[in-house]
Amino acid sequence: MMRHMAKGAAGALVWLLILVAQPSVAAETNKSDTYRLLELFGDVFERVRASYVEEVSDETLIESAVQGMLSDLDPHSTFLNRKSFRDMQVQTKGEFGGLGIEVTMEGGYVKVVSPIDDTPAFRAGIMAGDLITHLDGEHVQGLTLSKAVEKMRGPINSDIKLTIRREGTEPFDVTITRDKIRIRSVRHRIEDNAGYLRITNFSERTEAGVRSAIEKIKDKLGDKLAGYVIDLRNNPGGLLDQAVSVSDAFLEQGEIVSTRGRDKDNAQRYHATPGDLADGLPLVVLINGGSASASEIVAGALQDHRRAVVLGTKSFGKGSVQTIIPLGRSGAIKLTTQRYYTPSGKSIQATGIDPDIEVAQARIEPIARAGRRTRQEADLRGALKNDKDKKDDKGDASKPKQTPGPDANKDPAAANQPPAPAKRQDFQLARALDLLRGIALYRNRMTN
């Protein structure tokens, strides 16, 4: 038994040595201290393995140790076991199972970065900034992010109860039915003479989706096309190369983003290539507090090059790059290796992108009730007569004439019914479209 234990401990030490004692680290630290600390790990591993109240597999202990090492670095570094690694690979391809939310850890709770459009979480009203405190009644504090995500995933059509803490409200429970999440990362439609592109995340097919959407919009509007609104609100990010490709699609030249890590020699710069899909037409980019990571790269690049006007509210502020490092059959680690910088050299880590025009989301409601007659000058006591009015032989010209309203021929009972609720309007999008039309009008006048 002792031989087996010693063999397991030695294997664990060697495995961890590969992860921890990398050449760059060993060159900066005292080797004897490193080996002493690894010996400490081996001692603890043996004690837990031999004396813990319940038997725990070597795999569980090692994975937990590695997870603890990574999760203490920052909220985004984590260990992916074989199942989590497979799930992540499927997710970046644009299809996975779960609730449909992008999350991170904050203060021991699971924080929603953003819900994904047309998913169970989105339909249940989950909002960016919500804190998930309990999963099926169990507290999330003490769980790693990957463990919490694993609990939120499950069989299709199975339910999970989330306890939500939202600013300005008492904690409440939401029961959500899991579903297969199929993400169409780009949607488009036409708003009058403007093209509207909604990018929900950056997966492997995003750039192709943007190109296809623009071609369809051009085919329908032709010369009437005034410009494009690119909606990145609640876009949690995704693949760096797709963010670069989408930015490049609207830029003719210049730097898009640079990434820099601890080793200055490994800094990378990404530049635009000639060709603008929008043919120089005006762009307005919509962002909010749920716009993170790759979506901030796009907004920052287009803003710094003055290619687009950024409208909305400050973005999330995730300015770090995670590298997936496969570990053979053991899974992979997602490690924060670099920070990224906008073309102007600005790091948006923990600060976010400030919009050029700040517009908070709001509701648009009519002040006067439809069909209700408002008080007019003619209703005032002693109001002057209109000297152009012709006197009615049978009537009194001093009395204002009552004209039938638009609902005069309707059933009186129906007239007393409350009006149907107005269709919900997107205030930020409305302002973006107004701005786009204004820019297009100005450009047309300058060229004519």
C-alpha positions in Angstrom: 0.0 0.0 0.0 2.8 2.4 1.0 4.6 1.6 -2.3 1.5 2.5 -4.2 1.0 5.7 -2.3 4.7 6.7 -2.8 4.4 6.0 -6.5 1.2 8.1 -6.7 2.8 11.0 -4.8 5.9 10.9 -6.9 3.8 10.9 -10.1 1.9 13.9 -8.8 5.1 15.7 -8.0 6.5 15.1 -11.5 3.3 16.2 -13.1 3.1 19.4 -11.1 6.8 20.0 -11.7 6.1 20.2 -15.4 3.4 22.8 -14.8 5.1 24.9 -12.2 8.8 24.8 -12.7 8.9 26.2 -16.2 12.3 27.5 -17.3 11.3 31.2 -17.1 10.1 30.7 -13.5 13.0 28.6 -12.4 15.4 31.3 -13.7 13.9 33.8 -11.3 13.4 31.7 -8.2 15.6 29.8 -5.9 15.5 26.1 -6.9 15.8 24.9 -3.4 12.7 26.9 -2.4 10.8 25.5 -5.3 11.6 21.9 -4.4 10.8 22.6 -0.7 7.4 23.9 -1.7 6.8 21.0 -4.0 7.7 18.7 -1.1 5.1 20.5 1.0 2.5 19.7 -1.7 3.6 16.1 -1.7 3.3 15.9 2.1 -0.2 17.4 2.1 -1.3 15.2 -0.8 -0.2 12.1 1.1 -1.9 13.2 4.3 -5.2 13.9 2.6 -5.0 10.7 0.5 -4.4 8.6 3.6 -6.4 10.2 6.4 -9.3 12.1 4.9 -12.7 10.9 6.3 -13.7 9.6 2.9 -11.7 8.0 0.1 -10.9 10.5 -2.7 -9.4 9.6 -6.0 -5.9 10.8 -7.0 -7.4 12.4 -10.1 -9.8 14.5 -8.0 -7.1 15.6 -5.6 -4.7 16.6 -8.3 -7.4 18.4 -10.4 -8.6 20.3 -7.3 -5.0 21.3 -6.5 -4.4 22.6 -10.0 -7.8 24.3 -10.1 -7.0 26.1 -6.8 -3.6 27.2 -8.2 -5.2 28.7 -11.3 -8.4 30.2 -9.8 -6.3 32.2 -7.3 -4.5 34.0 -10.1 -7.5 35.9 -11.7 -11.2 35.2 -12.4 -10.5 33.9 -15.9 -7.7 31.4 -15.4 -9.0 27.9 -14.8 -8.4 24.2 -15.2 -10.5 22.3 -17.8 -10.9 18.6 -17.2 -11.5 16.4 -20.2 -15.3 17.0 -20.2 -15.0 20.7 -19.7 -12.4 20.9 -22.4 -14.7 19.1 -24.9 -17.6 21.4 -23.9 -15.5 24.5 -24.5 -14.4 23.2 -27.9 -18.1 22.6 -28.8 -19.1 26.0 -27.5 -16.6 28.0 -29.7 -18.1 26.2 -32.7 -21.4 27.8 -31.9 -23.5 25.0 -30.3 -23.6 23.7 -26.8 -26.0 22.7 -24.0 -26.9 24.8 -21.0 -28.7 28.0 -20.0 -27.2 30.5 -22.4 -25.2 32.9 -20.1 -21.6 34.0 -20.0 -20.4 34.2 -16.5 -17.4 35.1 -14.3 -16.6 35.1 -10.6 -16.9 38.1 -8.4 -16.7 38.2 -4.6 -17.3 34.5 -4.4 -20.5 34.7 -6.5 -21.2 33.8 -10.1 -21.6 37.1 -12.0 -23.5 37.2 -15.3 -21.5 39.0 -17.9 -24.4 38.7 -20.4 -27.2 36.5 -21.4 -27.1 35.1 -25.0 -30.0 36.2 -27.2 -32.9 33.7 -27.6 -31.7 31.3 -24.9 -33.5 30.0 -21.8 -31.6 32.5 -19.6 -32.4 35.4 -21.9 -36.1 34.5 -22.0 -36.2 34.1 -18.2 -35.1 37.7 -17.8 -31.5 37.2 -16.6 -29.6 40.4 -17.0 -26.0 41.5 -17.3 -24.6 42.2 -13.8 -26.9 39.8 -12.0 -25.1 37.8 -9.2 -26.1 34.1 -8.9 -25.8 33.2 -5.2 -27.4 29.8 -5.1 -27.9 26.9 -7.6 -30.8 24.7 -6.7 -30.7 26.1 -3.1 -26.9 25.4 -2.7 -24.6 28.3 -2.0 -22.1 29.0 -4.8 -19.5 30.4 -2.5 -16.6 28.0 -2.3 -17.2 26.7 -5.8 -14.8 27.4 -8.6 -16.1 29.0 -11.8 -15.8 25.7 -13.7 -17.7 23.8 -11.0 -20.4 26.3 -11.0 -20.7 26.2 -14.8 -20.8 22.4 -14.7 -23.7 22.5 -12.2 -25.6 24.9 -14.5 -25.2 22.5 -17.4 -27.3 19.3 -17.6 -29.7 17.3 -19.6 -32.0 19.1 -22.0 -35.5 19.9 -20.6 -34.2 19.5 -17.0 -34.8 22.5 -14.6 -32.4 24.4 -12.4 -33.3 27.1 -9.8 -31.1 30.1 -9.7 -31.2 32.6 -6.8 -30.4 36.0 -8.2 -29.2 39.1 -6.4 -29.8 42.2 -8.5 -29.0 45.8 -7.6 -32.1 47.6 -6.4 -34.2 44.5 -5.7 -34.5 41.8 -3.1 -33.0 38.4 -4.0 -35.3 36.3 -6.0 -35.5 32.8 -7.5 -35.8 31.9 -11.2 -36.4 28.4 -12.5 -34.9 27.8 -15.9 -35.3 24.8 -18.2 -32.0 23.8 -19.8 -32.0 23.6 -23.6 -29.5 23.0 -26.4 -28.0 26.3 -27.1 -27.5 27.0 -30.8 -25.9 30.3 -31.3 -26.3 32.2 -34.5 -23.7 34.8 -33.7 -24.9 37.3 -36.4 -28.4 38.5 -37.1 -29.4 41.3 -39.3 -32.4 43.3 -40.4 -33.2 46.6 -42.2 -34.3 49.6 -40.3 -35.7 52.1 -42.8 -32.6 52.9 -44.9 -30.0 51.5 -42.4 -28.6 48.1 -42.0 -28.7 46.6 -38.5 -26.2 43.9 -37.5 -26.5 42.2 -34.1 -23.4 40.2 -33.1 -24.1 38.1 -30.0 -20.7 36.5 -29.6 -17.5 35.8 -31.5 -17.4 32.1 -32.6 -15.8 30.4 -35.5 -18.5 31.6 -38.0 -18.8 35.2 -36.9 -16.8 36.9 -39.7 -18.6 34.8 -42.3 -21.9 35.8 -40.8 -21.0 39.5 -40.9 -20.0 39.3 -44.6 -23.2 37.4 -45.5 -25.4 39.9 -43.6 -23.9 42.9 -45.3 -24.3 41.4 -48.8 -28.0 40.8 -48.1 -28.5 44.3 -46.8 -26.7 45.8 -49.8 -28.9 43.7 -52.2 -32.1 45.0 -50.6 -31.3 48.6 -50.1 -28.8 49.3 -52.9 -28.1 53.1 -53.3 -30.6 53.9 -50.5 -28.3 52.4 -47.9 -27.3 55.1 -45.3 -25.0 53.1 -43.1 -24.9 50.3 -40.5 -25.6 49.9 -36.8 -23.4 47.2 -35.2 -25.0 46.1 -32.0 -22.4 44.6 -29.6 -24.5 45.0 -26.4 -24.3 42.0 -24.0 -21.8 40.4 -26.3 -19.5 38.5 -23.9 -16.7 38.0 -26.4 -15.1 34.9 -27.8 -12.3 34.2 -30.2 -9.6 36.8 -30.6 -9.0 36.0 -34.3 -12.7 36.6 -35.1 -12.7 40.0 -33.3 -9.7 40.9 -35.4 -11.4 39.7 -38.6 -14.6 41.6 -37.9 -12.7 44.8 -37.2 -10.6 44.3 -40.3 -13.8 44.0 -42.4 -14.5 47.7 -41.8 -10.9 49.1 -41.7 -8.7 49.9 -44.7 -5.4 50.1 -42.7 -3.8 50.5 -39.3 -3.4 48.5 -36.1 -6.5 46.7 -34.8 -5.2 45.5 -31.4 -1.9 44.5 -29.8 -1.4 41.9 -27.1 1.5 42.0 -24.6 2.4 39.6 -21.8 5.3 39.2 -19.4 7.7 38.4 -22.1 8.0 41.6 -24.2 9.5 39.6 -27.1 6.1 37.8 -27.5 4.1 40.9 -28.1 1.8 40.7 -31.1 0.2 43.3 -33.3 -2.7 42.8 -35.6 -3.2 45.1 -38.6 -6.0 45.7 -41.0 -5.8 44.8 -44.7 -7.2 47.0 -47.5 -11.0 46.6 -48.1 -14.0 48.0 -46.3 -17.2 45.9 -46.5 -19.3 49.0 -45.7 -17.7 51.0 -48.6 -17.0 53.9 -46.3 -20.6 54.3 -45.2 -21.2 55.6 -41.6 -21.0 53.1 -38.7 -22.5 53.3 -35.2 -21.5 50.7 -32.7 -23.7 50.0 -29.7 -22.1 48.8 -26.4 -23.2 48.5 -22.8 -22.0 46.9 -19.5 -22.4 43.4 -21.0 -20.0 44.1 -23.9 -16.8 42.3 -23.0 -13.5 41.0 -24.3 -13.6 40.5 -28.1 -16.5 42.9 -28.5 -14.4 45.6 -26.7 -11.6 44.9 -29.2 -13.9 45.7 -32.1 -15.5 48.8 -30.4 -12.0 50.1 -29.4 -10.5 49.6 -32.9 -13.3 51.3 -34.7 -13.4 54.1 -32.2 -9.7 54.8 -32.2 -9.6 54.9 -36.0 -12.6 57.2 -36.0 -14.3 54.7 -38.3 -17.4 54.5 -36.1 -19.2 56.4 -33.4 -19.6 54.3 -30.3 -22.9 54.9 -28.5 -24.4 53.4 -25.3 -22.8 52.9 -21.9 -19.4 51.9 -20.6 -18.3 48.4 -21.5 -17.4 45.5 -19.1 -13.6 46.1 -19.1 -12.1 42.6 -19.7 -8.8 43.5 -21.3 -7.0 40.2 -20.9 -6.3 37.3 -23.2 -6.6 33.7 -22.2 -4.6 30.9 -23.9 -5.9 27.4 -24.0 -3.0 25.0 -23.2 -3.9 21.3 -23.9 -2.5 18.8 -21.4 -2.9 15.6 -23.4 -5.5 13.3 -22.0 -5.8 15.3 -18.7 -7.7 18.2 -20.3 -6.3 21.7 -20.6 -5.7 24.9 -18.7 -7.1 28.3 -19.6 -4.4 30.7 -18.6 -4.3 34.5 -18.7 -1.1 35.2 -20.7 -1.5 38.7 -22.1 -3.3 42.0 -21.9 -4.7 43.6 -25.0 -4.4 47.2 -26.1 -6.5 49.3 -28.5 -4.7 51.0 -31.4 -4.1 54.2 -29.3 -2.2 52.1 -26.7 -5.0 52.1 -24.1 -5.5 49.1 -21.9 -9.2 48.7 -21.1 -8.6 46.1 -18.3 -11.0 47.0 -15.5 -11.8 50.4 -17.1 -13.8 49.5 -20.3 -14.5 51.4 -23.4 -16.1 54.8 -22.9 -18.7 55.5 -25.6 -18.4 58.7 -27.7 -22.0 59.4 -26.9 -23.4 58.1 -23.6 -27.0 56.9 -23.9 -28.6 54.8 -21.2 -31.4 52.5 -22.0 -34.8 54.0 -21.4 -38.4 53.6 -22.2 -40.3 55.8 -24.7 -43.9 56.4 -23.7 -46.6 58.7 -25.1 -47.5 61.4 -22.6 -51.1 61.9 -23.7 -53.5 59.0 -23.9 -54.5 58.2 -27.5 -57.9 59.6 -28.5 -58.1 62.0 -25.5 -59.0 65.6 -26.4 -56.6 68.1 -24.9 -57.6 71.6 -23.7 -57.3 74.2 -26.4 -57.5 78.0 -26.7 -61.2 77.9 -27.8 -62.1 76.2 -24.5 -60.9 79.1 -22.4 -63.5 81.4 -20.9 -63.6 84.7 -22.8 -61.4 83.6 -25.6 -61.2 85.9 -28.6 -63.3 84.9 -31.6 -61.6 84.1 -34.9 -62.7 86.9 -37.2 -62.5 84.7 -40.2 -65.1 82.2 -38.9 -68.5 82.3 -40.7 -71.4 82.6 -38.4 -73.8 79.6 -38.5 -77.3 80.8 -39.0 -78.6 78.3 -36.5 -75.7 78.4 -34.1 -73.7 80.7 -31.9 -70.3 81.8 -33.2 -69.1 82.5 -29.7 -69.4 78.8 -28.9 -66.5 76.6 -30.1 -67.7 74.0 -32.6 -67.4 70.4 -31.6 -65.8 68.4 -34.3 -66.0 64.6 -34.3 -62.8 62.9 -33.3 -61.2 60.0 -35.1 -63.2 57.5 -33.0 -66.6 59.2 -33.4 -68.0 56.3 -35.5 -66.7 53.6 -33.1 -68.7 51.7 -30.5 -69.0 53.9 -27.4 -68.2 50.9 -25.2 -65.0 50.3 -27.1 -64.0 53.9 -26.7 -63.9 53.4 -22.9 -61.4 50.5 -23.2 -57.8 51.3 -22.2 -55.4 51.5 -25.1 -53.4 48.5 -26.1 -49.9 48.6 -24.6 -47.3 50.2 -26.9 -44.8 48.0 -28.5 -41.5 48.1 -26.5 -39.0 50.3 -28.2 -35.2 50.1 -28.0 -34.2 53.6 -27.0 -30.5 53.1 -27.6 -31.1 51.7 -31.0 -33.5 54.5 -31.9 -30.8 57.1 -31.0 -28.2 55.1 -33.0 -30.4 55.2 -36.0 -31.1 58.9 -35.6 -27.4 59.5 -35.4 -26.7 57.4 -38.5 -29.3 59.2 -40.5 -27.9 62.5 -39.4 -24.3 61.6 -40.4 -25.6 60.3 -43.8 -27.5 63.5 -44.4 -24.5 65.6 -43.6 -22.3 63.5 -45.9 -24.7 63.8 -48.8 -24.9 67.6 -48.4 -21.1 67.9 -48.3 -20.8 65.8 -51.5 -23.5 67.6 -53.5 
